[in-house]
């Protein structure tokens, strides 16, 4: 049960940080950044790509812990 709660906490932390990175990217758009356009250019222009990837990995780790503990 403790690992399941730890997984839930990791899910929430990963979701919140990825949500913050995504919202910051949406509200501060870059049209073109090093010949790339769209969402990737906005992530790169705002320097939020690496924190977004790390927070998504934390989210995935939390979900995988929850799934493992639920079906153990």
N, C-alpha and C positions, 0 to 999 in steps of 0.2 A: 504494500500500500504506500510506503514511503517513496518508492521509486516512481510510482504512478503520479503522486503529488509533485515530485521533482520534475517529471515530464510535463505536467500541466504548467508549472511555473516557467519552464523553458519555452513552452509554446507561447505563453502570454508575453514573455520578454521579447522573444523573436518577432512576434507579430507586431508589438508596439513599435519596436525600432524600425522594422521594415515599413510599417505604415507611416512613420514620421519621415523616413527617407523618401518614400513615394510621394507624400503630400508636398514636401519641400520641392521635389523635382517638378511636380505638376504646377505649382504656383510660381516657379521661377524658370520658365522654359528658355531653352537655347534653340535657336532656329537651325544653325549649322555650327558644328564643332569638329574641326579637323576632317572636313569632307564627309561627315556623317550627319544624319538628320533623325528627327523623331525622339522617341523616349530614350534611346541609348545616348544620343547627343546631350540630352538634358541631364541624364545621370552623370555623364563625363564632365559637362560644364559646371555642374554644381558640386563636383567631387563627392558624390554620394553613391557611386557604383560599388566601391569596396565595402562600405558599411552595410549597404543593402544586401550584398551577396553574403556577408558574414551573418547578418541577422536572419536571412532566409535559411542558412545552414543550421543556425541555432533552432529555428522553428521546425525544420525537418527532423533534427535530432530529438526534439521534444515530442513530436508526433510519433516518431519511431519507438521511443521509450514507452509512450502511452499504449501503442498498439501491442508491443511486446508484453507489457505487464497485463494488459486486458485479456490476452489469449494464452497466458502462461499456465 
